[in-house]
Amino acid sequence: MPYLNRSVENVISVKKLVCFYAHEYVDIVDFSGEKHDFWEMVYVEEGQLMEISGDVTHQLSAGDVLFHKPNVFHRTINPGHTNIKAYNISFQCPSRAMDFFKNYKGTLSAASQQIARMLVEEGKRSFVPYSTPRGDNTIAVKKDAPIGGQQMYRIYLEALLINILREQSSFQPL
């Protein structure tokens, strides 16, 4: 009996990595804002932030995540002028399942926080975490980045997105 191959269904498929910003214990007062054609995830590990996305203001605390969909103006404010640990992860993902993340704000479960921590640690090992994208809008890769670091980062990002989808039992991709 011959073996049959099965194609893998990709519910979430990140195509490009754009930015990895690590704001650790930095006194961010007010970031004037931006608008771009890719997704941006804001994950707060410690402290509190205010995110304005379009006309909606969100308060984010430790464990919270917020997604800015493409082409929506957004800005960050540190209302208490306190130290924070927050990460901005930007990427391109044309997957239909990303519709779920339009205007999504939530508190990550313990399992999702663990994946987020692995994502952040891989980002720190692989990329310059405070870098501004070069003219070609790519993440600055560290010279001593571990082998497969970019791929692991993408895998952890996709795993986090899928895990959030799984935890939201009402969501079914089209």
DRENPA-3360 file (N, C-alpha, C; in nm, 2 decimals, always signed):
BEGIN
1 = MPYLNRSV = +0.08/-0.12/+0.00/+0.00/+0.00/+0.00/+0.09/+0.12/+0.00 ~ +0.07/+0.21/-0.10/+0.15/+0.33/-0.10/+0.11/+0.43/+0.01 ~ +0.21/+0.51/+0.05/+0.18/+0.62/+0.15/+0.13/+0.74/+0.07 ~ +0.04/+0.81/+0.13/-0.01/+0.93/+0.07/+0.04/+1.05/+0.15 ~ +0.08/+1.15/+0.08/+0.12/+1.27/+0.15/+0.00/+1.36/+0.17 ~ +0.01/+1.43/+0.28/-0.10/+1.53/+0.31/-0.04/+1.66/+0.32 ~ -0.10/+1.76/+0.25/-0.05/+1.90/+0.27/-0.09/+1.95/+0.41 ~ -0.01/+2.04/+0.46/-0.04/+2.09/+0.59/-0.13/+2.22/+0.58;
9 = ENVISVKK = -0.24/+2.22/+0.65/-0.32/+2.34/+0.65/-0.25/+2.44/+0.74 ~ -0.24/+2.56/+0.68/-0.18/+2.67/+0.75/-0.29/+2.77/+0.78 ~ -0.34/+2.78/+0.91/-0.44/+2.87/+0.95/-0.38/+3.01/+0.96 ~ -0.26/+3.02/+1.01/-0.19/+3.14/+1.02/-0.05/+3.12/+0.96 ~ -0.02/+3.21/+0.86/+0.11/+3.20/+0.80/+0.17/+3.34/+0.79 ~ +0.27/+3.37/+0.88/+0.34/+3.49/+0.87/+0.43/+3.49/+0.76 ~ +0.42/+3.59/+0.67/+0.50/+3.60/+0.55/+0.63/+3.68/+0.57 ~ +0.62/+3.79/+0.64/+0.74/+3.87/+0.66/+0.74/+3.93/+0.80;
17 = LVCFYAHE = +0.86/+3.95/+0.86/+0.88/+4.01/+0.99/+0.92/+4.15/+0.96 ~ +0.86/+4.25/+1.03/+0.89/+4.39/+1.00/+0.97/+4.45/+1.11 ~ +0.92/+4.45/+1.24/+0.99/+4.52/+1.35/+0.98/+4.43/+1.47 ~ +1.08/+4.45/+1.56/+1.08/+4.39/+1.69/+1.13/+4.50/+1.78 ~ +1.05/+4.57/+1.86/+1.09/+4.67/+1.95/+1.07/+4.62/+2.09 ~ +1.17/+4.63/+2.17/+1.17/+4.59/+2.31/+1.18/+4.72/+2.40 ~ +1.08/+4.75/+2.47/+1.08/+4.87/+2.55/+1.09/+4.82/+2.70 ~ +1.20/+4.81/+2.75/+1.22/+4.75/+2.88/+1.27/+4.86/+2.98;
25 = YVDIVDFS = +1.18/+4.89/+3.07/+1.21/+4.99/+3.18/+1.25/+5.12/+3.12 ~ +1.18/+5.16/+3.01/+1.21/+5.28/+2.94/+1.09/+5.37/+2.97 ~ +1.12/+5.50/+3.00/+1.01/+5.59/+3.03/+0.96/+5.65/+2.90 ~ +0.87/+5.57/+2.84/+0.80/+5.62/+2.72/+0.69/+5.71/+2.77 ~ +0.69/+5.84/+2.73/+0.59/+5.93/+2.77/+0.48/+5.94/+2.67 ~ +0.52/+5.96/+2.54/+0.41/+5.97/+2.44/+0.48/+5.95/+2.30 ~ +0.44/+5.85/+2.23/+0.48/+5.82/+2.10/+0.37/+5.88/+2.01 ~ +0.41/+5.97/+1.92/+0.32/+6.05/+1.84/+0.23/+5.97/+1.75;
33 = GEKHDFWE = +0.27/+5.85/+1.71/+0.19/+5.76/+1.63/+0.24/+5.74/+1.49 ~ +0.17/+5.64/+1.43/+0.21/+5.60/+1.30/+0.09/+5.52/+1.24 ~ +0.11/+5.50/+1.11/+0.01/+5.42/+1.03/+0.09/+5.34/+0.93 ~ +0.07/+5.21/+0.91/+0.15/+5.13/+0.82/+0.06/+5.02/+0.76 ~ +0.12/+4.95/+0.66/+0.04/+4.85/+0.59/+0.06/+4.70/+0.64 ~ +0.10/+4.69/+0.77/+0.12/+4.56/+0.83/+0.06/+4.55/+0.97 ~ +0.05/+4.43/+1.02/+0.00/+4.41/+1.16/+0.10/+4.45/+1.26 ~ +0.06/+4.50/+1.38/+0.14/+4.53/+1.49/+0.08/+4.47/+1.62;
41 = MVYVEEGQ = +0.15/+4.40/+1.69/+0.10/+4.34/+1.82/+0.18/+4.41/+1.93 ~ +0.11/+4.46/+2.03/+0.17/+4.52/+2.14/+0.14/+4.43/+2.26 ~ +0.25/+4.38/+2.32/+0.24/+4.29/+2.44/+0.30/+4.36/+2.56 ~ +0.22/+4.38/+2.67/+0.27/+4.44/+2.79/+0.31/+4.33/+2.89 ~ +0.43/+4.32/+2.93/+0.48/+4.22/+3.03/+0.47/+4.28/+3.17 ~ +0.51/+4.41/+3.18/+0.50/+4.48/+3.31/+0.46/+4.62/+3.29 ~ +0.38/+4.68/+3.39/+0.35/+4.82/+3.38/+0.21/+4.84/+3.31 ~ +0.19/+4.96/+3.27/+0.06/+4.99/+3.21/+0.09/+5.09/+3.09;
49 = LMEISGDV = +0.02/+5.08/+2.99/+0.02/+5.17/+2.87/-0.12/+5.20/+2.83 ~ -0.13/+5.31/+2.76/-0.25/+5.35/+2.69/-0.22/+5.35/+2.54 ~ -0.30/+5.28/+2.47/-0.29/+5.27/+2.32/-0.41/+5.33/+2.26 ~ -0.39/+5.41/+2.16/-0.50/+5.47/+2.09/-0.49/+5.41/+1.95 ~ -0.60/+5.35/+1.91/-0.60/+5.28/+1.78/-0.72/+5.33/+1.71 ~ -0.70/+5.42/+1.61/-0.81/+5.48/+1.54/-0.88/+5.58/+1.64 ~ -1.00/+5.56/+1.66/-1.08/+5.64/+1.76/-1.10/+5.58/+1.89 ~ -1.04/+5.46/+1.92/-1.06/+5.39/+2.04/-0.93/+5.39/+2.13;
57 = THQLSAGD = -0.95/+5.42/+2.26/-0.85/+5.42/+2.35/-0.85/+5.29/+2.44 ~ -0.74/+5.22/+2.45/-0.73/+5.10/+2.52/-0.63/+5.12/+2.64 ~ -0.66/+5.07/+2.76/-0.57/+5.06/+2.87/-0.51/+4.92/+2.87 ~ -0.38/+4.91/+2.87/-0.32/+4.78/+2.87/-0.24/+4.77/+3.00 ~ -0.25/+4.65/+3.06/-0.17/+4.62/+3.18/-0.09/+4.49/+3.16 ~ -0.02/+4.45/+3.25/+0.07/+4.33/+3.24/-0.02/+4.21/+3.19 ~ +0.03/+4.14/+3.09/-0.04/+4.03/+3.04/-0.13/+4.06/+2.92 ~ -0.15/+4.19/+2.90/-0.24/+4.22/+2.79/-0.17/+4.23/+2.65;
65 = VLFHKPNV = -0.25/+4.21/+2.55/-0.21/+4.22/+2.41/-0.31/+4.29/+2.33 ~ -0.26/+4.37/+2.24/-0.35/+4.45/+2.15/-0.29/+4.44/+2.01 ~ -0.38/+4.42/+1.91/-0.34/+4.42/+1.77/-0.39/+4.54/+1.70 ~ -0.30/+4.60/+1.63/-0.33/+4.72/+1.54/-0.34/+4.66/+1.40 ~ -0.45/+4.66/+1.34/-0.46/+4.61/+1.20/-0.39/+4.70/+1.11 ~ -0.36/+4.66/+0.99/-0.30/+4.74/+0.89/-0.38/+4.87/+0.86 ~ -0.30/+4.97/+0.83/-0.36/+5.10/+0.78/-0.45/+5.17/+0.88 ~ -0.43/+5.15/+1.01/-0.50/+5.22/+1.12/-0.40/+5.30/+1.20;
73 = FHRTINPG = -0.42/+5.43/+1.21/-0.33/+5.52/+1.29/-0.34/+5.48/+1.43 ~ -0.22/+5.47/+1.50/-0.22/+5.43/+1.64/-0.10/+5.50/+1.71 ~ -0.12/+5.52/+1.84/-0.01/+5.58/+1.92/-0.01/+5.52/+2.06 ~ +0.10/+5.54/+2.13/+0.12/+5.49/+2.26/+0.15/+5.60/+2.36 ~ +0.09/+5.59/+2.47/+0.11/+5.69/+2.58/+0.13/+5.61/+2.71 ~ +0.23/+5.66/+2.79/+0.26/+5.61/+2.92/+0.20/+5.71/+3.02 ~ +0.07/+5.68/+3.06/+0.00/+5.78/+3.14/+0.06/+5.81/+3.27 ~ +0.12/+5.71/+3.33/+0.18/+5.73/+3.47/+0.32/+5.76/+3.46;
81 = HTNIKAYN = +0.38/+5.78/+3.34/+0.52/+5.81/+3.33/+0.61/+5.71/+3.41 ~ +0.57/+5.58/+3.41/+0.64/+5.48/+3.49/+0.71/+5.39/+3.39 ~ +0.80/+5.31/+3.45/+0.88/+5.21/+3.37/+0.79/+5.10/+3.34 ~ +0.81/+5.05/+3.22/+0.73/+4.94/+3.16/+0.82/+4.84/+3.09 ~ +0.76/+4.72/+3.07/+0.82/+4.62/+2.98/+0.71/+4.59/+2.88 ~ +0.74/+4.64/+2.76/+0.64/+4.62/+2.65/+0.71/+4.59/+2.52 ~ +0.64/+4.52/+2.43/+0.71/+4.47/+2.31/+0.61/+4.50/+2.19 ~ +0.67/+4.56/+2.09/+0.59/+4.58/+1.96/+0.65/+4.48/+1.86;
89 = ISFQCPSR = +0.56/+4.40/+1.81/+0.60/+4.30/+1.71/+0.52/+4.32/+1.59 ~ +0.58/+4.35/+1.48/+0.51/+4.39/+1.35/+0.55/+4.28/+1.25 ~ +0.45/+4.25/+1.17/+0.46/+4.14/+1.07/+0.35/+4.16/+0.96 ~ +0.38/+4.09/+0.85/+0.28/+4.08/+0.74/+0.22/+3.94/+0.74 ~ +0.09/+3.93/+0.74/+0.02/+3.80/+0.75/-0.11/+3.81/+0.67 ~ -0.12/+3.76/+0.55/-0.24/+3.77/+0.47/-0.35/+3.66/+0.51 ~ -0.32/+3.58/+0.61/-0.41/+3.47/+0.64/-0.55/+3.52/+0.68 ~ -0.66/+3.46/+0.63/-0.79/+3.50/+0.66/-0.83/+3.49/+0.81;
97 = AMDFFKNY = -0.76/+3.41/+0.88/-0.79/+3.40/+1.02/-0.74/+3.52/+1.10 ~ -0.66/+3.61/+1.04/-0.62/+3.73/+1.10/-0.74/+3.83/+1.12 ~ -0.85/+3.80/+1.05/-0.97/+3.88/+1.07/-1.01/+3.89/+1.21 ~ -0.99/+3.78/+1.28/-1.02/+3.77/+1.43/-0.95/+3.88/+1.50 ~ -0.83/+3.91/+1.46/-0.74/+4.00/+1.54/-0.77/+4.15/+1.51 ~ -0.86/+4.18/+1.42/-0.90/+4.32/+1.39/-0.96/+4.37/+1.52 ~ -0.90/+4.48/+1.57/-0.95/+4.54/+1.70/-0.95/+4.45/+1.82 ~ -0.86/+4.35/+1.82/-0.86/+4.25/+1.93/-0.77/+4.31/+2.04;
105 = KGTLSAAS = -0.82/+4.31/+2.16/-0.75/+4.34/+2.28/-0.79/+4.23/+2.38 ~ -0.69/+4.17/+2.45/-0.73/+4.07/+2.55/-0.61/+4.05/+2.65 ~ -0.64/+3.97/+2.75/-0.54/+3.93/+2.85/-0.50/+3.79/+2.81 ~ -0.37/+3.77/+2.80/-0.32/+3.63/+2.76/-0.33/+3.54/+2.87 ~ -0.37/+3.41/+2.84/-0.37/+3.31/+2.93/-0.23/+3.27/+2.97 ~ -0.22/+3.19/+3.08/-0.08/+3.15/+3.12/-0.01/+3.08/+3.01 ~ -0.08/+2.99/+2.93/-0.02/+2.92/+2.82/+0.03/+3.02/+2.71 ~ -0.06/+3.12/+2.68/-0.02/+3.22/+2.58/+0.09/+3.31/+2.63;
113 = QQIARMLV = +0.09/+3.34/+2.76/+0.20/+3.42/+2.81/+0.34/+3.35/+2.80 ~ +0.33/+3.22/+2.82/+0.46/+3.14/+2.81/+0.51/+3.14/+2.66 ~ +0.42/+3.13/+2.57/+0.46/+3.14/+2.43/+0.51/+3.28/+2.40 ~ +0.44/+3.38/+2.45/+0.49/+3.52/+2.43/+0.63/+3.54/+2.48 ~ +0.65/+3.49/+2.60/+0.79/+3.50/+2.66/+0.89/+3.43/+2.57 ~ +0.86/+3.32/+2.51/+0.96/+3.25/+2.42/+0.98/+3.33/+2.30 ~ +0.87/+3.39/+2.24/+0.88/+3.48/+2.13/+0.97/+3.60/+2.16 ~ +0.95/+3.66/+2.27/+1.03/+3.78/+2.31/+1.18/+3.74/+2.33;
121 = EEGKRSFV = +1.20/+3.63/+2.39/+1.34/+3.59/+2.42/+1.41/+3.55/+2.29 ~ +1.34/+3.49/+2.19/+1.40/+3.46/+2.06/+1.42/+3.59/+1.99 ~ +1.33/+3.68/+2.00/+1.35/+3.81/+1.94/+1.48/+3.88/+1.99 ~ +1.50/+3.88/+2.12/+1.62/+3.94/+2.18/+1.75/+3.87/+2.13 ~ +1.74/+3.74/+2.12/+1.86/+3.66/+2.07/+1.89/+3.69/+1.92 ~ +1.79/+3.71/+1.84/+1.80/+3.71/+1.70/+1.81/+3.85/+1.64 ~ +1.74/+3.95/+1.70/+1.73/+4.08/+1.64/+1.79/+4.19/+1.73 ~ +1.82/+4.30/+1.68/+1.86/+4.42/+1.76/+1.72/+4.47/+1.81;
129 = PYSTPRGD = +1.70/+4.46/+1.94/+1.56/+4.49/+1.99/+1.52/+4.63/+2.00 ~ +1.61/+4.72/+1.98/+1.57/+4.87/+1.98/+1.59/+4.93/+1.85 ~ +1.61/+4.85/+1.74/+1.65/+4.90/+1.61/+1.53/+4.96/+1.54 ~ +1.56/+5.06/+1.46/+1.46/+5.12/+1.37/+1.48/+5.05/+1.24 ~ +1.38/+5.01/+1.17/+1.40/+4.94/+1.05/+1.48/+5.02/+0.95 ~ +1.56/+4.95/+0.87/+1.64/+5.01/+0.77/+1.55/+5.06/+0.66 ~ +1.61/+5.13/+0.56/+1.53/+5.18/+0.45/+1.45/+5.08/+0.38 ~ +1.49/+4.95/+0.39/+1.41/+4.85/+0.32/+1.31/+4.78/+0.42;
137 = NTIAVKKD = +1.29/+4.84/+0.53/+1.19/+4.80/+0.63/+1.21/+4.65/+0.68 ~ +1.33/+4.62/+0.70/+1.35/+4.48/+0.76/+1.41/+4.50/+0.90 ~ +1.39/+4.40/+0.98/+1.44/+4.39/+1.11/+1.60/+4.38/+1.10 ~ +1.67/+4.45/+1.19/+1.81/+4.44/+1.20/+1.85/+4.31/+1.27 ~ +1.91/+4.22/+1.20/+1.95/+4.09/+1.26/+2.08/+4.10/+1.33 ~ +2.09/+4.04/+1.45/+2.22/+4.04/+1.52/+2.32/+3.96/+1.45 ~ +2.45/+4.00/+1.45/+2.56/+3.93/+1.39/+2.58/+3.79/+1.45 ~ +2.55/+3.78/+1.58/+2.57/+3.65/+1.65/+2.43/+3.58/+1.68;
145 = APIGGQQM = +2.34/+3.61/+1.59/+2.21/+3.54/+1.61/+2.22/+3.39/+1.60 ~ +2.14/+3.32/+1.67/+2.15/+3.17/+1.67/+2.10/+3.12/+1.53 ~ +2.15/+3.01/+1.49/+2.10/+2.94/+1.37/+1.95/+2.92/+1.38 ~ +1.88/+2.96/+1.28/+1.73/+2.94/+1.28/+1.65/+3.03/+1.36 ~ +1.72/+3.14/+1.41/+1.65/+3.23/+1.50/+1.53/+3.30/+1.44 ~ +1.55/+3.35/+1.32/+1.44/+3.41/+1.25/+1.32/+3.32/+1.23 ~ +1.35/+3.19/+1.20/+1.24/+3.10/+1.18/+1.18/+3.06/+1.31 ~ +1.25/+3.05/+1.42/+1.20/+3.02/+1.55/+1.11/+3.13/+1.59;
153 = YRIYLEAL = +1.15/+3.26/+1.57/+1.07/+3.37/+1.60/+0.94/+3.37/+1.53 ~ +0.94/+3.34/+1.40/+0.82/+3.33/+1.32/+0.73/+3.22/+1.37 ~ +0.79/+3.10/+1.41/+0.71/+2.99/+1.46/+0.65/+3.02/+1.59 ~ +0.72/+3.09/+1.68/+0.66/+3.13/+1.81/+0.55/+3.23/+1.79 ~ +0.56/+3.32/+1.69/+0.46/+3.42/+1.66/+0.34/+3.35/+1.61 ~ +0.35/+3.26/+1.52/+0.24/+3.19/+1.46/+0.18/+3.10/+1.57 ~ +0.26/+3.04/+1.66/+0.20/+2.96/+1.77/+0.12/+3.04/+1.86 ~ +0.17/+3.16/+1.89/+0.09/+3.25/+1.98/-0.04/+3.29/+1.92;
161 = LINILREQ = -0.04/+3.33/+1.79/-0.16/+3.36/+1.72/-0.26/+3.25/+1.72 ~ -0.21/+3.13/+1.69/-0.30/+3.01/+1.69/-0.35/+2.98/+1.82 ~ -0.27/+2.99/+1.93/-0.31/+2.96/+2.06/-0.43/+3.05/+2.11 ~ -0.41/+3.18/+2.07/-0.52/+3.28/+2.11/-0.65/+3.24/+2.03 ~ -0.64/+3.20/+1.91/-0.75/+3.16/+1.83/-0.82/+3.04/+1.90 ~ -0.74/+2.94/+1.94/-0.79/+2.82/+2.00/-0.87/+2.85/+2.13 ~ -0.81/+2.95/+2.20/-0.87/+2.98/+2.33/-1.01/+3.05/+2.31 ~ -1.03/+3.11/+2.20/-1.15/+3.18/+2.17/-1.24/+3.08/+2.09;
169 = SSFQPL = -1.31/+3.00/+2.17/-1.39/+2.88/+2.11/-1.49/+2.93/+2.01 ~ -1.54/+3.05/+2.01/-1.64/+3.10/+1.92/-1.59/+3.13/+1.78 ~ -1.45/+3.14/+1.77/-1.40/+3.18/+1.64/-1.38/+3.05/+1.55 ~ -1.42/+3.06/+1.43/-1.40/+2.95/+1.33/-1.35/+3.02/+1.20 ~ -1.23/+2.99/+1.15/-1.19/+3.05/+1.03/-1.28/+3.02/+0.91 ~ -1.28/+3.11/+0.82/-1.37/+3.09/+0.70/-1.31/+2.98/+0.61;
% end
